[in-house]
Every structure is written in structure tokens, then in C-alpha cells.
Amino acid sequence: MEQSNLKEKAIVSLFSGCGGLDLGFRQAGFNVVWANEYDKDIWQTYQSNHPNTFLDRRDIRHVPSADIPDCFGIVGGPPCQSWSEAGTQKGINDDRGRLFLEYIRILKDKQPRFFLAENVSGMLHKKHENALRNIIAAFEEAGYVISYKLLNARHYNVPQDRKRVIFIGYHIDLNKCFKFNTLVPGYRMFTLRDAIWNLRESAIPAFSNNKTRGEDCLVANHEYMVGGFSSIYMSRNRVRSWNEPSFTIQAGGRHAPIHPQANKMIHIGKDKWIFDPQSPNPYQRLSVRECARIQTFDDDFIFYYERLAAGYKMIGNAVPVNLSYALAKSIYQDLLAADSPNKPNQIQVHPITTS
């Protein structure tokens, strides 16, 4: 394995999206030197918020490993739709599911000291058992000792119920494996009140075609999608109260949770809920900025889009910054300990901030 300069901690980001994972790793002390993202709707957002990272815009399937710089680590979240419990769950049999193999190809060729891969909880579904076993075997054949676990982001200073599978591999030459019990959970549960209370009076609706009204926003991206709600959306309660964490922020504005200003919905039958006509406040979707806050992006992280759907998608597909930070800090100190045995393995979780 080629040794990287410990002082630089240069890492590569694959399937970067808007860079929530990258931001958390940067805050923990890593240097994201190269990233790859194929979705043109994301490019401006990524480059504006990660100006010191080179962004490769090609389809990862057409990127030779030789074009990627040598690095200390590789991080990324291969597309998860084919593994999602809400999707068709074709898994590795779907083109998007097979992108996991591109991640492994690059890992095998570059041989960094560590990698981290994130994916949806549906990956652990029994129907994907063989595919999961094969993926783990491929990681091991690439030269890595694998740890993986289903984590809920709410335990790591993220005001949201969000379960994701995290794979972390250390190169076999390090003679150690990542221990998930080194992660330090938040000291309390963060809620919608913590995240978005001071935004409650300034959200504006998008234009009727759900194009942005960006220049009219008092807070950047603080605009919400308008329009009706599908029968699937109305099949369960979509409102959480101020003193609860949010539902999972998904990759679509139509599926955004309802703002906690409204009463909880009323159950009237199997898979059938209605809005409470007595609610003192209207039922409106969380704004793009509110979703970003819940994903623990600070307000100075600006999202660029013409249609709100693209903004919601970027945010919903991101790894929450605070979860990323907790993972990154633990890896950082773990691998420092590999080179400096007396280095204590303790971390402080990046606090949630609402400017």
C-alpha cells in the first residue's frame, strides 16, 4: 500500500452529491482533494461550497483509476434507489446498484488507508443477503478489514430519524478494524425546535410551477414546494411536533415532511389520513432551507437550482453533516492512533448550529 502524507490527509469523494459527507470530513481535519459527481444540477452547488476541491463531472464508469489522485481515504455514497425500501429493491441487479462495484474498482486500484461507504437501510433486507455478502467479500478481496452497522443519525446531533448503513474499511496492512463503539453519540436528542424554530415566520412559497423565488428569500433557500399531496403521501401522518426530531428528509420535495406549526394529521382508515381542519396553522411542506438545517447544513451553505425539486433532491440524498463529522473524527483519530500509539481516541461531535 502506498503511504500517504499524514499531514495532508488527502481524501477522494465519489458520488459526491452536494457534499454533506465531504463537508463533515473536512471539518474533522481531512482534505477533500478530488470529487466526482455526474448530475449537472448539482455542479454549481458543489463547486460554490467546496471551492478547493477539484470536481470531476464524468460518469464514474468512464473514469480510469489513473485519473484519480493517490489518497489517504475514499468516501462516498453510491446511488441508493435500487436498494431502497421505498423503491423496487432490485439491488445489485439494477444499473444504479452496480455502481457500488465501480466504487470497489477504484478502491482496489487506489489502495487508500481507509474507505467509508454509505447506503440506505434497505441494503440489509433479506432479499439482498447474497448481494451484500458478495459486496463485503469484494471489499475484503480489495485488501480491507470491514466493519458495517445500521446507524440512526438522530444519535449523532442530527434532528431527524434517518437510518443508514455505514461501511468502513481499514487497509489490511494497518492490522486493525474500525470499532463503531468509538463513535460518541450526542449528549441529547435534537429536535425540530432546535433546528428550525427561528425560521418559522419567514418561509415563502415557490412560484406556482415550483420554480425558485430565490431573490425574494429573506434566508437563502427558505422557500417551499407548493401543490397537492398524493394518496401515498396521505397514507400516514406526515407531521412531527416541535419537540420531536423530523421524519427522514427524502430526495423529493413532494415527500417533504409537513411543517410542525400544524396539528398532527388524523387517522380515518387503513392507510388513510387527513389534515386536521381545526389546525390553527396551515399544512405546508418544510422549505428547502429547513430541510438543509435538519440535515445539519449551516445557512452559509447555499444551494443553487432553478426548480425546487432539484434543491430538495440534493439535500435529501446528502449524508447529514453532523453524522459525517462524527464518523470522520473517529476515523481521523483512529488512524492517528495507528501511527501515534499514545494519541487518545476521543472525539467531540460537531454541534448543530442554526445561524
C-alpha positions as CSV (number, residue, x, y, z in Angstrom):
1,M,0.0,0.0,0.0
2,E,1.4,3.4,-0.9
3,Q,1.8,5.6,2.2
4,S,0.0,9.0,2.0
5,N,1.4,12.1,3.8
6,L,-0.4,12.1,7.2
7,K,-0.2,15.8,7.4
8,E,-2.3,16.3,4.3
9,K,-5.0,13.6,4.9
10,A,-6.0,13.9,1.3
11,I,-9.2,12.0,0.5
12,V,-11.3,11.4,-2.6
13,S,-15.1,11.7,-2.7
14,L,-17.1,9.5,-5.1
15,F,-20.8,10.0,-5.9
16,S,-20.4,13.3,-4.0
17,G,-23.8,14.9,-4.4
18,C,-23.8,18.4,-2.9
19,G,-21.1,17.2,-0.4
20,G,-22.6,16.7,3.0
21,L,-20.2,13.8,3.6
22,D,-17.3,15.8,2.2
23,L,-18.1,18.8,4.5
24,G,-18.1,16.6,7.6
25,F,-14.8,15.1,6.7
26,R,-13.3,18.5,6.0
27,Q,-14.5,19.8,9.4
28,A,-12.8,16.8,11.0
29,G,-9.4,17.6,9.5
30,F,-9.3,15.8,6.2
31,N,-8.6,17.5,2.9
32,V,-11.0,16.6,0.1
33,V,-8.8,17.0,-3.0
34,W,-10.9,15.4,-5.7
35,A,-14.6,14.6,-6.1
36,N,-16.8,13.1,-8.8
37,E,-20.4,13.9,-9.5
38,Y,-22.3,13.3,-12.7
39,D,-25.5,15.2,-12.1
40,K,-25.3,18.6,-13.7
41,D,-28.0,20.0,-11.4
42,I,-25.5,19.7,-8.5
43,W,-22.3,21.1,-10.1
44,Q,-22.8,24.7,-9.2
45,T,-23.8,23.9,-5.6
46,Y,-20.8,21.6,-5.1
47,Q,-18.2,23.9,-6.6
48,S,-19.5,27.0,-4.8
49,N,-19.4,25.3,-1.4
50,H,-16.2,23.3,-1.9
51,P,-14.0,25.7,-3.8
52,N,-10.7,24.0,-3.0
53,T,-11.8,20.6,-4.3
54,F,-11.4,19.5,-7.9
55,L,-14.8,18.4,-9.3
56,D,-14.7,15.7,-12.0
57,R,-18.0,15.7,-13.9
58,R,-17.8,12.4,-15.8
59,D,-19.8,9.3,-15.4
60,I,-17.8,7.3,-12.9
61,R,-17.9,4.3,-15.2
62,H,-15.8,6.2,-17.7
63,V,-13.2,7.5,-15.2
64,P,-9.9,5.5,-15.2
65,S,-8.5,5.0,-11.8
66,A,-5.2,6.5,-13.1
67,D,-7.1,9.9,-13.4
68,I,-7.9,9.9,-9.7
69,P,-5.1,11.1,-7.3
70,D,-3.5,8.9,-4.8
71,C,-5.2,9.5,-1.4
72,F,-5.3,8.6,2.2
73,G,-9.0,7.7,2.1
74,I,-12.1,7.3,-0.2
75,V,-15.6,8.2,0.9
76,G,-18.9,8.2,-0.9
77,G,-22.5,7.0,-1.1
78,P,-23.2,5.1,-4.3
79,P,-26.8,5.7,-5.6
80,C,-29.2,4.0,-3.3
81,Q,-32.5,4.0,-5.2
82,S,-32.1,0.3,-6.2
83,W,-31.7,-0.7,-2.6
84,S,-34.4,1.5,-1.1
85,E,-37.3,0.1,0.8
86,A,-39.4,2.7,-1.0
87,G,-38.2,1.6,-4.4
88,T,-38.2,-1.6,-6.4
89,Q,-35.3,-3.1,-4.4
90,K,-33.5,-4.5,-7.5
91,G,-30.2,-4.0,-5.7
92,I,-27.1,-5.2,-7.5
93,N,-29.3,-6.3,-10.5
94,D,-30.0,-2.6,-11.3
95,D,-27.6,-0.3,-13.1
96,R,-27.5,2.0,-10.2
97,G,-27.0,-0.8,-7.8
98,R,-24.0,-1.9,-9.8
99,L,-22.3,1.4,-9.3
100,F,-21.3,0.0,-5.9
101,L,-18.9,-2.1,-8.0
102,E,-17.4,1.0,-9.5
103,Y,-16.6,2.2,-6.0
104,I,-14.9,-1.1,-5.3
105,R,-13.0,-1.0,-8.6
106,I,-11.5,2.4,-7.7
107,L,-10.8,1.3,-4.1
108,K,-8.9,-1.8,-5.3
109,D,-6.8,0.3,-7.7
110,K,-6.0,3.2,-5.4
111,Q,-5.5,1.3,-2.1
112,P,-6.0,4.1,0.4
113,R,-5.7,3.5,4.1
114,F,-9.4,3.6,4.7
115,F,-12.8,4.0,3.0
116,L,-16.3,4.8,4.0
117,A,-19.4,4.0,2.0
118,E,-23.0,5.0,3.0
119,N,-26.2,3.4,1.8
120,V,-29.9,3.0,2.7
121,S,-31.2,0.5,5.3
122,G,-32.9,-1.5,2.5
123,M,-29.5,-2.8,1.6
124,L,-29.8,-5.1,4.7
125,H,-33.1,-6.5,3.5
126,K,-33.1,-10.3,3.4
127,K,-33.6,-10.3,-0.4
128,H,-30.2,-8.6,-0.8
129,E,-28.4,-11.0,1.5
130,N,-26.4,-12.7,-1.2
131,A,-25.5,-9.3,-2.9
132,L,-24.4,-7.9,0.5
133,R,-22.3,-10.9,1.2
134,N,-20.7,-10.5,-2.3
135,I,-20.0,-6.8,-1.8
136,I,-18.3,-7.4,1.6
137,A,-16.3,-10.2,0.0
138,A,-15.2,-7.8,-2.8
139,F,-14.2,-5.2,-0.2
140,E,-12.1,-7.8,1.6
141,E,-10.6,-9.0,-1.7
142,A,-9.5,-5.4,-2.3
143,G,-7.5,-5.6,0.8
144,Y,-9.7,-4.2,3.6
145,V,-10.9,-5.3,7.0
146,I,-14.6,-4.4,7.0
147,S,-17.0,-3.1,9.7
148,Y,-20.6,-2.1,9.0
149,K,-23.6,-1.0,11.0
150,L,-27.0,0.4,10.7
151,L,-26.9,3.9,12.4
152,N,-29.7,6.3,13.1
153,A,-28.5,9.9,12.6
154,R,-30.6,11.2,15.5
155,H,-28.0,9.7,17.8
156,Y,-25.3,12.0,16.4
157,N,-26.7,15.5,16.8
158,V,-29.0,15.3,13.8
159,P,-32.6,16.4,14.4
160,Q,-34.0,13.6,12.3
161,D,-34.8,10.0,12.3
162,R,-32.6,8.7,9.5
163,K,-31.3,5.1,9.3
164,R,-28.4,4.4,7.0
165,V,-25.9,1.6,6.6
166,I,-22.3,2.7,7.1
167,F,-19.4,0.6,5.8
168,I,-15.9,1.4,7.0
169,G,-12.8,-0.4,5.9
170,Y,-9.2,-0.2,7.1
171,H,-6.4,-1.4,4.9
172,I,-5.3,-4.9,6.0
173,D,-1.7,-3.5,6.5
174,L,-3.0,-1.4,9.4
175,N,-3.8,-4.6,11.4
176,K,-7.0,-3.1,12.9
177,C,-10.6,-2.6,12.2
178,F,-13.0,0.3,12.8
179,K,-15.0,0.0,16.1
180,F,-18.4,1.6,15.9
181,N,-18.4,1.9,19.7
182,T,-15.7,4.6,19.4
183,L,-18.4,6.9,18.0
184,V,-19.5,9.4,20.6
185,P,-23.3,10.0,20.5
186,G,-24.8,13.4,21.1
187,Y,-25.5,14.4,24.7
188,R,-29.2,14.8,24.0
189,M,-31.8,14.4,21.2
190,F,-32.0,17.4,18.9
191,T,-35.5,18.4,17.8
192,L,-37.2,20.5,15.1
193,R,-37.3,23.4,17.6
194,D,-33.5,23.3,17.8
195,A,-33.2,23.2,14.1
196,I,-35.8,25.5,12.6
197,W,-37.7,27.5,15.2
198,N,-36.1,30.8,14.2
199,L,-37.2,30.2,10.6
200,R,-40.9,29.7,11.3
201,E,-42.1,33.2,10.1
202,S,-40.0,33.8,7.1
203,A,-40.7,31.0,4.6
204,I,-42.2,31.8,1.2
205,P,-44.0,29.6,-1.3
206,A,-42.3,28.8,-4.6
207,F,-43.9,30.1,-7.8
208,S,-46.9,28.0,-8.9
209,N,-44.7,25.9,-11.3
210,N,-42.3,25.3,-8.3
211,K,-39.5,27.4,-9.8
212,T,-37.4,29.3,-7.3
213,R,-38.1,32.7,-6.0
214,G,-34.5,32.8,-4.7
215,E,-34.0,36.6,-4.7
216,D,-37.2,37.0,-2.6
217,C,-36.0,34.7,0.1
218,L,-35.0,36.5,3.4
219,V,-32.9,33.5,4.2
220,A,-31.2,31.7,1.4
221,N,-33.3,28.8,0.0
222,H,-36.1,29.4,2.6
223,E,-38.9,28.6,0.1
224,Y,-41.2,25.6,0.0
225,M,-42.8,23.5,-2.7
226,V,-46.5,24.1,-3.4
227,G,-49.1,21.8,-4.9
228,G,-51.3,18.8,-3.9
229,F,-50.5,15.7,-1.9
230,S,-50.7,12.2,-3.3
231,S,-52.6,9.3,-1.8
232,I,-49.3,7.7,-0.9
233,Y,-48.3,10.8,0.9
234,M,-51.7,10.9,2.8
235,S,-51.3,7.2,3.8
236,R,-49.6,8.1,7.1
237,N,-49.1,11.1,9.4
238,R,-46.5,13.5,8.0
239,V,-46.4,15.9,10.9
240,R,-43.9,15.9,13.8
241,S,-44.2,18.3,16.7
242,W,-41.6,20.9,17.7
243,N,-40.2,18.7,20.5
244,E,-39.6,15.7,18.2
245,P,-36.9,15.0,15.6
246,S,-38.0,15.3,12.0
247,F,-39.1,12.4,9.8
248,T,-36.4,11.3,7.3
249,I,-35.6,14.1,4.8
250,Q,-36.1,12.4,1.4
251,A,-34.9,13.2,-2.1
252,G,-38.0,14.9,-3.3
253,G,-40.0,18.0,-2.5
254,R,-43.3,16.2,-2.9
255,H,-42.3,13.9,0.0
256,A,-41.0,16.7,2.3
257,P,-42.5,16.5,5.8
258,I,-45.1,19.0,6.9
259,H,-44.0,22.0,9.0
260,P,-44.5,21.4,12.7
261,Q,-46.7,24.5,13.0
262,A,-49.7,22.4,12.0
263,N,-51.6,19.9,14.1
264,K,-50.8,16.2,13.6
265,M,-52.9,14.5,10.9
266,I,-56.0,12.5,11.7
267,H,-56.2,8.7,11.0
268,I,-59.6,7.9,9.4
269,G,-58.9,4.4,8.0
270,K,-56.4,1.9,6.7
271,D,-53.5,3.9,5.1
272,K,-55.7,7.0,5.1
273,W,-55.0,10.2,6.9
274,I,-56.4,13.7,6.6
275,F,-55.3,17.2,7.6
276,D,-57.0,18.4,10.8
277,P,-59.5,21.1,9.7
278,Q,-59.1,22.6,13.2
279,S,-55.4,23.2,12.9
280,P,-54.6,26.8,13.8
281,N,-51.8,26.9,11.2
282,P,-51.8,25.7,7.6
283,Y,-50.2,22.5,6.3
284,Q,-47.2,23.3,4.3
285,R,-44.1,21.4,3.4
286,L,-40.8,22.2,5.0
287,S,-38.8,24.6,3.0
288,V,-35.5,23.8,1.2
289,R,-33.6,25.6,3.9
290,E,-35.5,23.9,6.7
291,C,-34.6,20.5,5.2
292,A,-31.0,21.7,4.9
293,R,-31.0,22.7,8.6
294,I,-32.4,19.3,9.5
295,Q,-29.6,17.7,7.5
296,T,-27.3,20.0,9.6
297,F,-26.0,22.2,6.8
298,D,-25.3,25.7,8.1
299,D,-27.1,28.6,6.5
300,D,-23.9,29.7,4.6
301,F,-24.1,26.5,2.6
302,I,-26.1,27.8,-0.4
303,F,-28.0,25.5,-2.8
304,Y,-28.3,26.6,-6.4
305,Y,-31.3,25.4,-8.5
306,E,-34.0,26.7,-10.9
307,R,-36.7,24.3,-9.7
308,L,-37.2,23.5,-6.1
309,A,-37.3,19.7,-6.8
310,A,-33.5,19.8,-7.5
311,G,-32.8,21.5,-4.2
312,Y,-34.8,19.0,-2.2
313,K,-33.2,16.2,-4.1
314,M,-29.7,17.4,-3.4
315,I,-30.4,17.8,0.3
316,G,-32.4,14.5,0.7
317,N,-29.6,12.5,-0.9
318,A,-26.9,14.0,1.3
319,V,-25.3,12.5,4.4
320,P,-26.1,14.7,7.4
321,V,-23.1,16.8,8.1
322,N,-23.0,16.1,11.8
323,L,-23.2,12.4,11.2
324,S,-20.4,12.6,8.7
325,Y,-18.3,14.7,11.2
326,A,-18.8,12.1,14.0
327,L,-17.6,9.3,11.7
328,A,-14.8,11.3,10.2
329,K,-13.4,12.4,13.5
330,S,-13.4,8.9,14.9
331,I,-11.6,7.6,11.8
332,Y,-9.1,10.5,11.9
333,Q,-8.2,9.8,15.5
334,D,-8.2,6.1,15.0
335,L,-5.7,6.3,12.2
336,L,-3.6,8.9,14.0
337,A,-3.5,6.3,16.8
338,A,-2.2,3.8,14.3
339,D,0.8,6.0,13.8
340,S,1.0,7.6,17.3
341,P,0.0,4.9,19.9
342,N,-0.2,7.4,22.7
343,K,-2.8,9.5,21.0
344,P,-6.2,9.4,22.9
345,N,-9.1,8.1,20.9
346,Q,-11.7,10.7,21.9
347,I,-13.8,13.0,19.8
348,Q,-16.1,15.9,20.2
349,V,-19.2,15.8,17.9
350,H,-19.6,18.9,15.8
351,P,-22.6,20.8,17.3
352,I,-25.7,21.6,15.4
353,T,-25.8,25.3,14.5
354,T,-28.6,27.5,13.4
355,S,-27.4,30.9,12.4
